[in-house]
Amino acid sequence: MSALFEETNFLIIDSHSKDNEISLSTIKEIISRNGGKSVPLTPESSLDDMSKNNISHIITWDYDFTGLSRAQDLMLPITSPQWLQDSELASQRKNYRLYSPRPLPFMDKVVVCIADNLPEGDKEMMYAGVRAFGGQYLDSLSRYTTHLIANDLSNNKSVLAANIKQRENLKIQIVLPHWLDDCFREQKCLDEKPYRLSDPVTLRTGKPNFEIRGTVADSIFDDEASSASQPNDASDVLQGKHVYLAPDHSFSEHFRESIHELIQLHGGVVMKEFDPSQLNVYVGKFREGSEYQQCVDSGHVEVASLRWLYQVVVRRQYITPLSSNLLNFPIPKTHVPELSGARISVTGYSGDARHYLSQLISIMGALFTKTLDSQNNYLVAEKHRGEKYMAVRSRWPDVKIVNHLWIEHCFAKWKYIDPAKSIYQKVNEETPKLGTAIIDDTLLGTSSRKETSLNIDDSTTDVLDARSETGEKIENIALASDEQKASSEGGDHLSLPSEDVEVTGAQYSTAGSVSQKSEQPKETVGSRLSRSAKQKATSKLHSDMEDLNNYASILKSTRKMNSYMKDLESSIEANKKRSANSPDDHSEIELNSNGQDSPRSGTPLAKKRRKLEVLEQTAIMTGCEAELTLNRADVVKLARIGLKIVNDYESQRKVDLLVAPKVLRTEKFLKSLSQCNSIVHPHYLSDLLDSIQLNPDKSPDEILALHLIEKYYLDAVVPVKQINEDLGVSAKESGLTHLLNSSNKGSVFQDLRLNLSANLNGGPDLIASILKEHGVQETKKVKVSMNVKKNSLLANANGEVILIAHKEKDKRSSRTLNAEGVIIVEWDWCVKSIFKLKLDEYPDYLISFD
C-alpha cells in the first residue's frame, strides 16, 4: 500500500504569524512520515519553485501570498495545515475544499443541492457560483448537504430532504433560490431564516419574508444601509466596463437581476440592451448567435462566460478570457462527434482539477464516469500509477490511457485529436500543468476582428502539434501578417519569430487560405500593394516556416531561449551603432517639432528607426500575479512601444523599470533596487495594453503619451504612509524618492564581508546573490553550530565579524559566537539597509539571547 502523500510535493507558505496553531516543523514531519516532500517559502518569496519542484499541493495559513492567482490558474489544491493532520488521522486524504485558509470564502462549508423543477439555466449557474465562491454542490441529496434550493415543498427532493432531516437529525435547510441570489449579490453568507420554506409566509408568497428581518442584520434588506456597507465587499475590478449579459443563459428574472447587481457592485455598468459600439464585455453561454458574432468580430469587446465573471469578482483581478481558463469563454452548442457518448474516467486528480476535467469532458459530449470498468474508452491519468491505471494495464487493453493535455487540446481546437500522439502519452515534470491550455481563437469565426494573435503560451504542448496538424493555417497567418505589414502605414515591426507575430487586420479562414469577400472591391493602391506583398511573402514562406520550427525548438529549452535573447539584444545594439555611424542616414533627416533630428516619414531610414526605437526600456515584474498576468502576445505588444519585459534579473542587463504592486522583499525587487530608475504599479502595463487594443493605429509615442508614467509611480498609487512603513523609514515625503535618486545605489554593502547562515529562508546562495548586487565584497556560507568559532568566519577591515542568521533556527546554536563578540543580526538588517541605501544601525536587528 502506498504512503498517504507519496509523490506529492507540498509548497509550504510560512507566514510567521503568532496565530499559527500548527508549527512549521510539525507540518514538515507529517508530510515526511507520510511519504511526501516539502518546500518551505515565505509569502514574499519568489514562487519559481512551484514549477521547478513540480508542486502539486500548497499548505498555507492564509491566502495572502505571492503567486496565489497562478496557483489558482493551475488548480493546485490550497489548504490549511489542519488538512494534513485530519488526513493523517483518517488515513485518507480529506476533501481539501473544507479546509480553506484564512480568510474563509463566504460559501465555505456550504454544500448545495438544487430541486429539479427549477429552470435549468438557473440551476447550472447557481452551482457554478456556489463553487466559485468557495462552496460545493451535489445534485443528489446526501448527508453532506447543508442547503436545498427549492421553490416549494412538493418536489421530490424537498420531500426526501424533510424525511432525512427528521430521520437522521441532519441540518438541511430548505430555502428559496433568492437566498443564493442575495448571497452572490451581497458577497456574504446571509442568514437563511427569511428564506426558509418552513416559514408560512415565504412558502405562500414564494418570496423572502421581510417581516422577520428584525431577526437578522437589517442591512441585508435595507437598500440604503446595504449600499452603505458595500465598499467593504466591493472592488473596482470592472470599473468603467460596460457589461452585457446575453439572453442565451435562460435565467429567471430575479437571478439575472442578482448578476446585474454583482456587476455593479464591482464597478461595472450593466447594459440591458445590446449595443456593440458601447460594449466592453459580452457574457454569454454559447458560441453562436448574431450578438455573439458581432462581439467576436468587433475586436474591442471581451467575450466571456459567466464563470469568467465569477472568477474576476472572486480574485479582484481582470483577466482576458481567451488567454486564460478554457471555460472562461462561451462553449459550442454542439458536441465533438467522435467523443459523443465516449466513457472517460480520470485518476490522480482531485478538487478543482477533477471538476475542471469533468466539465471539459461533459461539454464535449462524452460521459465522465467516477468509476472505471471495461466499458470505458479512455482513462486520463495524472501519473502512471494507482489502481485504475494498473487495472487498465493488466486487464483492459482497449481502454486508452492519456494525459490531461489530450482533453484540453481536443477542447481548445474543438475536434478529435489522435490520442496516440507522444505528447498525450508521457507524464513527467515537463508535461504542462493542467489549466495552461487556451482556446484556439482561429476557430471562433473571427473573420473581421481588428486584432488577433497567434498566442502560444506553452511551447511544450508542441503548439497543439501545430507543425503536423495546422501547418497550412500557420503558413497562411504568416502570409497574412506580411501582407498587412507591407500595406499598413508605418508597417515596420520588431523582427520576432513567427509565433509571436500578431495578425493585425488579416482575414483568414480555418481552411488555410485568406478569406475572400463575395463582393470584389475596386482596385486601389492599397490592394495593389497587398498583392505585391503577397508575392514577396510567398517567395520567403519557406524561410519563415524554418524560423517557426526553429523557434518552437528554442521555446522548449531555457538555455536556448536565454542564448536567443542575448543574441537578439546584441544584434539590436550593433544595428544602433551602424545606424549612428552611417553617413547616408543624414541625407534623409529633418527637424521635428522639438527641434530634434527625425527621419522623414515613409523613408527607409524612418522605417529603420521605428524598428530600432522599440526596446528603449527594460522592465521586470514581481509580485504582480494578483494584479496582472502577461501572455506572450502582451509581451510583444509592449515591446513594440518600447517596453521590453524580462522574466529574470541578470547583473549584466540594465533594469530601467521595476513593476510591482507594493514594496516587496522578493529576489527581483531587492536586486532591481540596485539599478532601476523607476518603480511603477502594474496598472501602468494593463492601461498601456488596453490603449494598444483600443487604438491599433496610434504610434508608440502616442500610446505612451496617453499614460504619463508619473501617474503610475508606486508612491502615486500606493499611499506614501504605507510605502514608508514597508520601507521602514520615518518621513513625510516618500522614501522611494530618496531610494531611487540615491548616489549609493548598488554599493550599500561596499567592502563588507558577511557570513550567511545555512538556515536563512531561501538559502544562503540566494541571499548572497542579492547582496552581491548591492556591492558586498565577499560572503561565506556557515552551518551554525556550537562548534563554530569566531576565527573561522569572515572578518571586516575594522575587525567586526557579522553573521546574518535565522532568528529562530540559529538562536540556540549561535550563543557561543555571540559570547565571542560576533555581531549576529537578522536578514531584516540587510533588507532595511537596502531600502534606505545605507547601512542601518545594528541594535534593532540583533538576535536576542536573553
C-alpha positions in Angstrom: 0.0 0.0 0.0 1.4 3.4 -1.0 2.0 6.1 1.6 -0.7 8.8 2.0 1.3 11.6 0.4 3.5 9.5 -1.9 4.9 11.5 -4.9 3.2 14.7 -3.6 5.3 17.8 -3.4 4.0 20.4 -0.9 4.8 24.1 -1.1 4.5 25.5 2.5 3.8 29.2 2.8 5.3 30.2 6.1 3.5 33.4 7.3 5.4 33.6 10.6 2.1 34.5 12.3 1.7 34.0 16.0 -1.8 32.7 15.3 -0.5 29.6 13.5 -1.8 26.7 15.6 0.5 24.2 13.9 4.2 24.8 13.7 6.2 24.6 10.5 8.3 21.7 11.9 5.1 19.7 12.7 3.9 20.3 9.1 7.2 19.0 7.7 7.1 15.9 10.0 3.6 15.0 8.9 4.5 15.3 5.3 7.7 13.4 5.6 6.4 10.4 7.6 3.6 10.0 5.0 5.9 9.9 2.0 5.6 13.5 0.8 8.2 16.2 0.1 8.0 19.8 1.3 9.3 23.1 0.0 9.0 25.9 2.6 8.7 29.5 1.4 7.8 32.9 2.9 4.8 34.8 1.5 7.2 37.3 -0.2 9.5 34.7 -1.7 9.6 34.0 -5.4 7.4 31.1 -6.5 9.7 29.9 -9.2 10.0 26.7 -7.1 6.3 26.0 -7.9 7.4 24.8 -11.3 11.0 23.7 -10.5 9.8 21.4 -7.8 6.7 20.2 -9.6 4.5 21.4 -6.7 1.2 19.6 -6.5 -0.3 21.0 -3.2 0.0 24.3 -1.3 -0.2 24.5 2.5 -0.7 28.0 3.9 -2.3 29.7 6.9 -3.8 32.4 4.8 -4.4 33.4 1.1 -2.0 36.4 1.3 0.9 35.1 -0.7 2.7 35.9 -4.0 1.5 33.7 -6.8 -2.0 33.0 -5.5 -3.6 33.7 -8.9 -1.1 31.5 -10.7 -1.7 28.6 -8.2 -5.5 29.0 -8.8 -5.0 29.0 -12.5 -3.1 25.7 -12.2 -5.9 24.4 -9.9 -3.4 23.5 -7.3 -5.1 22.4 -4.0 -4.6 25.2 -1.4 -5.4 24.2 2.1 -4.6 25.0 5.7 -2.3 22.8 7.8 -5.3 21.3 9.6 -6.0 19.3 6.4 -2.7 17.5 6.9 -3.5 16.5 10.5 -7.0 15.3 9.7 -6.0 13.4 6.6 -3.2 11.6 8.6 -5.7 10.8 11.4 -8.2 9.4 8.9 -5.5 7.6 6.9 -7.0 9.1 3.7 -6.9 12.5 2.0 -9.8 14.6 3.2 -11.7 17.0 1.0 -9.3 19.9 0.8 -12.0 22.4 0.0 -13.3 22.0 3.5 -10.0 23.3 4.9 -9.8 26.8 3.3 -7.0 29.1 4.6 -7.8 32.5 6.1 -9.9 34.5 5.2 -12.6 31.9 4.6 -14.6 32.3 1.4 -18.1 33.3 2.2 -19.6 30.0 0.9 -17.1 27.9 2.9 -18.7 24.8 4.4 -21.8 25.2 2.2 -22.9 22.1 0.2 -25.8 22.9 -2.0 -28.4 20.7 -3.8 -31.0 22.3 -6.2 -34.5 21.0 -6.8 -35.1 19.5 -10.3 -38.1 21.7 -11.1 -36.0 25.0 -11.1 -35.0 26.4 -14.5 -32.1 24.6 -16.0 -30.2 27.9 -16.7 -30.6 29.0 -13.0 -29.5 25.6 -11.7 -26.4 25.4 -13.8 -25.2 28.9 -13.0 -26.1 28.7 -9.3 -24.0 25.6 -9.0 -21.1 27.4 -10.8 -21.5 30.4 -8.4 -21.5 28.3 -5.3 -18.3 26.6 -6.3 -16.6 29.9 -7.4 -17.3 31.5 -4.0 -15.9 28.6 -2.0 -18.8 26.2 -1.6 -19.6 22.8 -3.0 -22.6 21.1 -4.6 -24.0 17.7 -5.2 -27.0 17.3 -7.5 -28.3 14.5 -5.3 -29.1 14.8 -1.6 -26.6 13.3 0.8 -25.7 13.5 4.4 -23.3 16.3 3.5 -26.0 18.6 2.0 -26.4 21.8 4.0 -28.9 23.6 1.8 -31.6 22.5 -0.6 -32.6 25.3 -3.0 -36.3 25.0 -4.0 -39.5 26.9 -4.8 -41.8 24.6 -3.0 -42.0 21.6 -0.6 -43.9 19.3 -3.0 -40.9 18.4 -5.3 -39.2 15.0 -4.7 -36.0 16.4 -3.3 -37.9 18.6 -0.7 -39.9 15.6 0.5 -36.7 13.5 0.7 -34.8 16.3 2.5 -37.6 16.6 5.1 -37.5 12.9 5.7 -33.7 12.7 6.0 -33.8 15.7 8.3 -36.3 14.1 10.6 -34.9 10.6 10.5 -31.2 11.4 10.8 -31.4 14.8 12.5 -29.4 16.4 9.8 -29.5 20.2 9.4 -30.6 20.5 5.8 -32.0 24.0 5.3 -34.7 24.2 2.5 -34.5 27.8 1.2 -35.7 29.8 -1.8 -33.3 30.5 -4.7 -33.4 34.1 -3.6 -31.1 33.2 -0.7 -28.3 32.2 -3.2 -29.1 35.3 -5.4 -28.7 37.6 -2.4 -25.6 35.9 -1.2 -24.0 36.3 -4.6 -25.1 39.9 -4.8 -24.0 40.8 -1.2 -20.9 38.6 -1.3 -21.9 37.3 2.1 -23.4 34.1 3.5 -26.7 35.5 4.7 -28.9 34.3 7.5 -31.3 31.7 6.0 -34.3 32.5 8.2 -36.2 34.9 5.9 -35.8 32.4 3.0 -36.8 29.2 4.7 -39.7 27.4 3.1 -40.7 26.3 6.7 -42.0 29.9 7.1 -45.7 30.0 6.1 -45.3 33.5 4.5 -42.3 32.5 2.5 -43.9 29.3 1.3 -47.2 31.1 0.3 -45.6 34.1 -1.5 -42.5 32.4 -3.0 -40.5 35.4 -1.7 -38.4 36.1 1.3 -40.4 37.0 4.4 -39.2 40.6 5.0 -41.4 40.8 8.1 -38.9 38.8 10.1 -36.0 40.8 9.0 -35.6 42.1 12.6 -34.1 38.7 13.5 -31.2 39.3 11.1 -29.0 42.2 10.1 -31.2 45.0 8.8 -28.5 45.9 6.2 -29.4 42.8 4.3 -32.8 44.2 3.3 -32.5 47.9 3.8 -31.3 49.3 0.4 -29.7 52.4 1.9 -27.9 50.5 4.7 -26.9 47.9 2.2 -25.3 50.4 -0.2 -23.5 52.0 2.7 -21.9 48.7 3.6 -20.9 47.8 0.1 -17.5 49.4 0.0 -16.2 46.7 2.4 -17.1 44.0 -0.1 -16.9 45.9 -3.4 -14.0 46.3 -5.8 -13.3 48.3 -8.9 -12.2 45.3 -11.0 -14.9 46.1 -13.5 -14.6 49.9 -13.2 -16.0 51.6 -16.3 -16.6 48.3 -18.1 -20.0 48.1 -19.9 -21.2 44.6 -19.5 -24.0 42.8 -21.3 -25.5 39.5 -20.0 -26.6 37.5 -23.1 -30.1 36.0 -23.1 -28.8 32.5 -24.0 -28.3 31.7 -20.3 -32.1 31.4 -19.9 -32.0 32.8 -16.4 -35.1 33.6 -14.4 -35.5 37.4 -14.0 -34.6 37.5 -10.3 -31.4 35.6 -10.9 -30.5 37.9 -13.8 -31.0 40.9 -11.6 -28.7 39.5 -8.9 -26.0 39.1 -11.5 -26.6 42.6 -12.7 -26.2 43.9 -9.1 -23.0 41.9 -8.7 -21.5 43.6 -11.8 -22.4 47.0 -10.5 -21.0 46.2 -7.0 -17.6 45.7 -8.7 -17.7 48.9 -10.7 -19.3 47.6 -13.9 -22.0 49.3 -15.9 -24.9 46.9 -16.9 -26.2 47.2 -20.4 -29.7 45.7 -20.7 -29.9 46.5 -24.4 -27.4 45.1 -26.8 -25.2 47.8 -28.4 -21.8 46.5 -29.6 -20.5 50.0 -30.1 -20.8 50.8 -26.4 -20.0 47.4 -25.1 -16.8 46.2 -23.4 -17.7 42.8 -22.1 -20.2 40.3 -23.5 -21.1 37.5 -21.1 -22.7 34.6 -23.0 -23.1 30.8 -22.7 -22.8 29.6 -26.3 -20.6 30.5 -29.3 -23.5 31.3 -31.6 -26.0 33.9 -32.5 -25.7 37.3 -34.2 -24.9 39.2 -30.9 -22.0 36.8 -30.1 -20.6 37.0 -33.7 -20.7 40.8 -33.7 -18.8 40.9 -30.5 -16.2 38.4 -31.6 -15.8 40.3 -34.9 -15.6 43.7 -33.2 -12.1 43.4 -31.9 -12.8 45.6 -28.9 -15.4 43.5 -27.0 -14.2 40.9 -24.5 -16.3 37.8 -25.0 -16.6 35.7 -21.8 -18.6 33.2 -19.8 -20.4 33.7 -16.5 -17.6 31.5 -15.0 -15.2 34.2 -16.1 -17.3 36.9 -14.4 -17.3 34.9 -11.1 -13.5 34.4 -11.3 -12.9 38.1 -11.9 -15.1 39.0 -8.9 -13.5 36.4 -6.6 -9.9 37.3 -7.4 -10.4 41.1 -7.8 -8.3 40.6 -10.9 -9.3 41.4 -14.5 -8.1 38.7 -16.9 -8.6 38.2 -20.7 -11.0 35.3 -21.3 -9.2 33.9 -24.4 -5.8 33.9 -22.7 -7.0 32.1 -19.5 -9.0 29.1 -18.5 -10.8 27.2 -21.3 -14.1 27.6 -19.5 -13.8 31.4 -19.3 -15.1 31.6 -22.9 -18.6 30.6 -24.2 -18.9 27.0 -25.2 -20.0 25.5 -28.5 -23.6 24.2 -28.6 -22.8 21.0 -30.4 -20.5 18.1 -29.3 -17.3 16.8 -30.7 -18.7 14.0 -32.9 -16.0 11.4 -32.2 -16.3 11.9 -28.4 -20.1 12.0 -28.2 -21.1 9.2 -25.8 -17.5 8.1 -25.1 -16.9 7.0 -21.5 -14.0 8.8 -19.9 -12.7 8.4 -16.3 -9.8 10.2 -14.5 -7.3 9.2 -11.9 -4.9 11.2 -9.7 -6.9 14.4 -9.9 -9.0 15.9 -7.1 -10.9 19.0 -6.2 -10.9 21.8 -8.7 -8.7 19.9 -11.2 -11.0 16.9 -11.2 -14.1 19.1 -11.5 -12.4 21.1 -14.4 -11.7 17.9 -16.4 -15.2 16.6 -15.8 -16.6 19.8 -17.2 -14.5 19.7 -20.3 -15.4 16.1 -20.9 -19.1 16.6 -20.4 -19.2 19.7 -22.6 -17.6 17.8 -25.5 -20.4 15.2 -25.3 -18.5 12.4 -23.5 -19.6 10.8 -20.3 -17.5 11.5 -17.3 -17.5 8.3 -15.1 -16.4 8.4 -11.5 -15.7 4.7 -11.6 -13.7 2.7 -14.2 -14.7 -0.6 -15.9 -14.1 -2.5 -19.1 -16.7 -0.3 -20.9 -14.7 2.8 -20.6 -13.0 4.2 -23.7 -10.4 6.5 -22.0 -8.6 6.9 -18.7 -7.0 10.3 -18.1 -4.0 9.7 -15.7 -2.1 12.3 -13.8 0.6 9.8 -13.1 1.3 6.3 -14.3 0.3 4.6 -11.0 -2.8 3.9 -9.0 -5.5 1.2 -9.0 -7.3 2.5 -12.1 -4.1 2.8 -14.1 -2.9 -0.7 -13.1 -6.3 -2.2 -13.9 -6.2 -0.8 -17.4 -2.6 -2.0 -18.0 -3.3 -5.5 -16.7 -6.9 -6.2 -17.7 -8.4 -3.8 -20.2 -6.0 -3.1 -23.1 -8.9 -1.5 -25.1 -9.1 1.5 -22.6 -6.7 4.2 -23.9 -4.6 5.9 -21.3 -3.9 9.6 -22.0 -2.8 12.7 -20.0 -4.8 15.8 -19.4 -3.3 17.6 -22.4 -5.4 15.4 -24.7 -8.6 16.5 -23.1 -7.5 20.2 -23.1 -6.3 20.2 -26.7 -9.4 18.5 -28.0 -11.5 21.1 -26.3 -9.2 24.0 -27.4 -9.4 23.0 -31.0 -12.9 21.6 -30.7 -12.0 18.4 -32.6 -10.9 14.9 -32.0 -7.1 14.5 -31.9 -5.3 11.2 -32.2 -4.7 10.2 -28.5 -1.7 8.0 -29.6 0.5 11.1 -30.2 3.5 11.0 -27.9 2.7 14.3 -26.2 -0.5 12.7 -24.9 1.2 9.5 -23.6 4.0 10.8 -21.5 3.5 12.1 -17.9 6.5 13.7 -16.3 7.7 17.0 -14.9 7.9 18.6 -18.3 4.3 17.9 -19.1 2.5 21.3 -19.0 0.3 21.8 -15.9 -3.5 21.4 -16.2 -5.1 24.8 -16.9 -2.3 26.2 -19.1 -4.0 25.4 -22.5 -6.0 28.2 -24.1 -8.8 28.4 -26.8 -7.6 28.2 -30.4 -9.1 31.6 -31.4 -8.7 30.9 -35.1 -11.8 28.6 -34.7 -14.1 31.3 -33.4 -15.2 32.8 -36.7 -13.1 35.9 -36.2 -13.3 36.8 -39.8 -13.1 40.6 -39.3 -11.5 41.1 -35.9 -9.2 44.1 -35.8 -6.7 42.2 -33.7 -6.0 38.6 -33.1 -2.9 36.8 -32.0 -1.1 33.6 -32.7 -0.6 33.2 -29.0 1.3 30.2 -27.8 1.5 30.2 -24.0 3.4 26.9 -23.5 5.8 25.6 -26.1 6.0 22.1 -24.6 2.5 21.4 -25.9 4.1 21.2 -29.3 2.0 24.2 -30.2 -1.1 21.9 -30.2 1.1 19.9 -32.6 0.8 22.9 -35.0 3.6 21.8 -37.3 1.9 18.5 -38.1 -1.8 19.4 -37.8 -2.2 23.1 -38.6 0.8 23.8 -40.9 -1.4 25.4 -43.5 -3.1 27.6 -41.0 0.2 28.9 -39.6 1.7 29.4 -43.0 -1.3 31.4 -44.0 -1.2 33.5 -40.9 2.5 34.3 -41.6 1.4 35.3 -45.2 -1.5 37.5 -44.0 0.8 39.2 -41.5 3.3 40.1 -44.1 0.6 41.4 -46.4 -0.7 43.7 -43.6 2.7 44.9 -42.6 3.5 45.9 -46.2 0.2 47.7 -46.8 -0.2 49.5 -43.5 1.2 52.9 -42.9 4.4 52.7 -40.9 4.2 49.0 -41.1 7.7 48.0 -39.9 7.7 45.9 -36.7 10.3 44.5 -34.4 11.6 41.3 -36.1 10.4 38.4 -33.9 9.9 34.7 -34.6 6.8 33.8 -36.5 4.9 32.5 -33.5 5.0 35.9 -31.8 3.9 37.9 -34.9 0.4 39.3 -34.4 -2.1 39.3 -37.2 -3.5 42.8 -37.4 -6.5 43.2 -39.7 -5.8 40.0 -41.5 -8.7 37.9 -42.7 -8.4 34.1 -42.7 -10.4 31.0 -42.5 -9.8 27.7 -40.9 -9.4 26.1 -44.3 -6.0 27.7 -44.6 -6.5 30.3 -47.3 -7.0 34.1 -47.0 -10.8 34.6 -47.0 -12.3 36.5 -49.8 -15.4 38.6 -49.7 -18.2 37.9 -52.1 -18.1 41.4 -53.4 -14.8 42.3 -55.0 -13.8 45.9 -54.2 -12.4 48.3 -56.8 -8.6 48.1 -57.2 -6.8 50.6 -55.0 -3.2 51.5 -54.3 -3.6 49.6 -51.1 -4.9 46.5 -52.8 -2.1 46.6 -55.4 0.4 46.9 -52.6 -1.3 44.0 -50.8 -1.0 41.8 -53.9 2.7 42.8 -54.3 3.3 42.0 -50.7 1.6 38.6 -51.1 4.0 37.7 -53.9 7.0 38.8 -51.8 5.6 36.9 -48.8 5.1 33.7 -50.8 8.8 33.8 -52.0 10.0 33.9 -48.4 7.5 31.5 -46.9 9.9 28.6 -46.8 12.4 30.6 -44.6 9.5 31.8 -42.4 8.5 28.2 -41.7 12.1 27.3 -40.9 12.1 30.2 -38.4 8.9 29.0 -36.9 10.2 25.5 -36.4 13.5 26.7 -35.0 11.7 29.0 -32.6 9.4 26.2 -31.4 12.6 24.3 -30.6 14.1 27.3 -28.7 11.0 27.6 -26.6 11.5 24.1 -25.1 14.9 25.0 -23.7 15.6 27.7 -21.2 19.3 27.7 -22.2 18.4 28.2 -25.9 15.9 30.9 -25.0 18.5 32.8 -22.9 21.0 32.5 -25.7 18.5 33.6 -28.3 17.5 36.7 -26.3 21.2 37.7 -25.7 21.9 37.3 -29.5 18.8 39.5 -30.2 20.0 42.2 -27.9 23.5 42.1 -29.3 22.2 42.4 -32.9 20.0 45.4 -31.9 22.9 47.2 -30.2 25.0 46.5 -33.3 22.3 47.9 -35.6 22.1 51.0 -33.4 25.8 51.6 -33.7 25.7 51.1 -37.5 22.7 53.4 -37.8 24.5 56.1 -35.8 27.7 55.8 -37.9 26.1 55.6 -41.3 26.9 58.7 -43.4 24.0 58.0 -45.7 21.4 58.4 -42.9 21.9 62.1 -42.5 20.7 62.9 -46.0 17.1 62.0 -45.0 17.0 63.8 -41.6 14.7 66.7 -40.8 13.9 68.5 -37.6 10.8 67.6 -35.7 8.6 70.0 -33.7 11.1 69.8 -30.8 14.0 70.8 -32.9 15.5 67.3 -32.8 16.6 65.3 -35.7 14.0 62.9 -37.0 13.7 60.9 -40.2 11.1 61.9 -42.8 8.0 59.8 -42.7 8.0 57.0 -45.2 11.8 57.0 -45.9 13.8 53.8 -45.5 15.6 55.4 -42.6 12.2 56.2 -40.9 11.3 52.5 -41.1 14.7 51.5 -39.7 14.4 54.0 -36.8 10.9 52.8 -36.0 12.2 49.3 -35.8 15.2 50.3 -33.6 13.4 52.7 -31.3 11.5 49.9 -29.6 13.1 48.1 -26.6 14.1 51.6 -25.2 13.4 50.4 -21.6 13.8 47.1 -19.9 11.2 46.2 -17.2 11.0 43.4 -14.7 7.8 42.4 -12.9 7.5 40.9 -9.4 4.5 40.1 -7.2 2.1 41.2 -9.9 0.1 37.9 -10.2 -2.9 39.3 -8.4 -2.9 42.4 -10.5 -1.7 41.4 -13.9 -0.5 38.3 -15.8 1.0 38.8 -19.2 0.9 36.3 -22.0 3.2 36.1 -24.9 1.1 38.4 -27.1 1.1 41.1 -24.4 4.9 41.0 -24.1 5.2 41.5 -27.9 2.7 44.4 -27.8 4.7 46.2 -25.0 8.0 45.6 -26.8 6.6 47.4 -29.9 6.0 50.5 -27.9 9.4 50.4 -26.2 9.0 48.3 -23.1 10.9 45.0 -23.0 9.6 42.7 -20.3 12.1 40.3 -19.0 11.4 37.3 -16.7 14.7 37.1 -14.7 17.1 39.5 -13.3 20.6 39.4 -14.8 23.5 41.5 -13.5 24.8 42.4 -16.9 21.4 43.6 -18.1 20.3 47.0 -17.1 16.8 47.2 -15.5 15.2 50.5 -16.1 11.7 49.9 -14.7 10.6 47.8 -11.8 6.9 46.8 -11.9 5.3 45.9 -8.5 2.0 46.4 -6.7 3.7 47.4 -3.4 7.1 47.4 -1.6 8.2 43.7 -1.6 11.0 41.6 -0.4 11.3 39.3 -3.3 14.5 38.5 -5.0 13.7 40.5 -8.2 12.5 43.6 -6.1 15.6 43.7 -3.9 18.1 43.1 -6.8 16.4 45.6 -9.1 16.7 48.4 -6.5 20.5 48.3 -7.2 20.0 49.9 -10.6 16.3 50.7 -11.6 15.3 54.3 -12.2 11.6 54.0 -11.5 9.1 51.7 -9.8 5.6 51.6 -11.2 2.3 49.9 -10.4 1.2 47.1 -12.7 -1.8 49.3 -13.7 0.7 51.1 -16.0 1.2 48.0 -18.1 -2.5 47.0 -18.1 -3.6 50.5 -19.2 -1.0 50.6 -21.9 -2.3 47.2 -23.2 -5.8 48.5 -23.1 -4.9 51.5 -25.2 -2.9 49.4 -27.7 -6.0 47.3 -28.2 -8.4 50.2 -28.5 -6.1 52.3 -30.6 -4.4 50.0 -33.1 -3.5 52.8 -35.5 -1.7 55.0 -32.9 2.1 55.2 -32.8 4.2 54.1 -29.8 4.7 57.7 -28.8 1.0 58.4 -29.0 0.2 55.4 -26.8 2.8 56.3 -24.2 1.5 59.9 -24.2 -1.9 58.7 -23.2 -0.5 57.3 -20.0 2.1 59.5 -18.3 4.3 57.3 -16.3 4.5 59.7 -13.4 0.8 58.9 -12.6 1.7 55.3 -12.1 4.8 55.7 -9.9 4.3 53.4 -7.0 4.1 56.2 -4.5 1.5 57.9 -6.6 -0.8 54.8 -6.5 0.0 53.4 -3.0 -0.3 55.8 0.0 3.1 57.3 1.0 2.4 56.4 4.6 2.1 52.7 3.7 5.2 52.8 1.5 7.3 54.3 4.2 6.1 51.8 6.7 7.1 49.0 4.4 10.4 50.6 3.8 11.0 51.1 7.5 11.6 54.9 7.1 10.0 57.7 9.1 9.4 60.7 6.9 6.5 62.7 5.4 7.9 62.5 1.9 8.1 59.2 0.0 11.1 57.1 0.9 11.1 55.8 -2.7 12.2 59.2 -3.9 15.4 59.0 -1.8 15.8 55.4 -2.7 15.7 55.8 -6.5 17.8 59.0 -6.6 20.5 57.9 -4.1 24.1 58.0 -5.3 24.7 54.9 -3.1 22.7 52.7 -5.4 24.3 49.3 -5.8 27.0 49.9 -3.2 25.3 49.6 0.2 27.5 46.8 1.3 30.6 48.0 -0.4 33.8 46.5 1.1 31.8 44.4 3.6 32.4 40.7 4.2 29.4 38.9 5.6 28.7 35.4 6.9 25.4 33.8 6.0 23.7 31.1 7.9 22.7 28.0 6.0 19.3 28.3 7.7 18.3 31.5 6.1 15.0 31.4 4.2 15.6 31.0 0.5 19.1 29.6 1.3 22.5 31.4 1.6 23.2 31.2 -2.1 20.1 33.3 -3.0 20.9 35.8 -0.2 24.5 36.1 -1.4 23.3 36.8 -4.9 21.1 39.7 -3.7 23.9 41.2 -1.5 26.3 40.9 -4.5 24.0 43.3 -6.5 24.5 45.8 -3.6 28.3 45.7 -3.6 29.2 43.1 -0.9 32.9 42.2 -1.1 32.6 38.6 0.0 30.2 36.2 1.6 30.6 32.8 3.4 28.1 30.1 3.9 28.1 29.0 7.5 26.4 25.9 9.1 25.9 27.4 12.5 26.6 25.2 15.5 28.1 25.3 18.9 31.4 24.2 17.5 31.8 27.1 15.1 34.4 29.7 16.3 34.7 33.4 15.5 38.1 33.0 14.0 36.6 30.7 11.3 34.4 33.4 10.0 35.0 36.3 7.6 36.1 39.5 9.4 35.9 43.1 8.1 38.7 45.6 8.0 37.6 47.1 11.3 37.7 43.7 13.0 33.9 43.3 13.1 32.5 39.8 12.3 28.9 39.9 11.1 26.7 36.8 10.9 23.3 37.1 9.1 21.3 34.4 10.9 17.8 32.9 11.2 16.1 34.4 14.3 14.6 31.1 15.5 16.7 28.3 14.0 20.1 29.8 14.8 19.3 31.2 18.2 20.4 28.3 20.3 23.4 27.2 18.3 24.9 30.7 17.9 25.2 31.5 21.6 28.9 30.7 21.6 29.5 33.1 18.7 27.6 35.8 20.5 29.7 35.4 23.6 32.8 35.8 21.4 31.6 39.2 20.2 30.2 38.2 16.8 27.5 40.6 15.6 24.5 38.4 14.9 21.7 40.1 13.1 18.5 39.0 11.2 18.2 39.1 7.4 15.9 42.1 8.0 19.0 44.2 8.7 20.1 43.6 5.1 16.7 44.4 3.7 16.2 47.6 5.6 19.7 48.7 4.7 18.9 48.1 1.0 15.6 50.1 1.4 17.5 53.0 3.0 20.5 52.6 0.7 22.8 52.9 3.7 23.8 50.5 6.5 21.3 50.6 9.2 22.2 50.5 12.9 22.6 47.0 14.4 20.6 47.2 17.7 17.1 46.9 16.2 18.1 43.7 14.4 20.3 41.9 16.9 19.1 38.4 17.8 18.3 38.3 21.5 19.9 35.6 23.7 18.1 36.6 26.9 
